[in-house]
């Protein structure tokens, strides 16, 4: 997978993570995280890490690993 595609995946996750951080239900938030991971082709744990970063007020993009 090219570096550009991976960067685009990270950008997509970082753009949506702050919105997912606002979902009050942990069950729903996990479901949305799973859908996002499947859609962009990344691992759920990376999406969840980005959501946690957004909850802490940090940049969600920093939580998504980019080689």
Buried (B, 14 or more C-beta within 10 A) or exposed (E): EEEEEBBEBBBBBBEBBBEBBEBEEEEEBBEBBEBBBEEBEBEBEBBBBBBBBBBEEEEBBEBBEEE
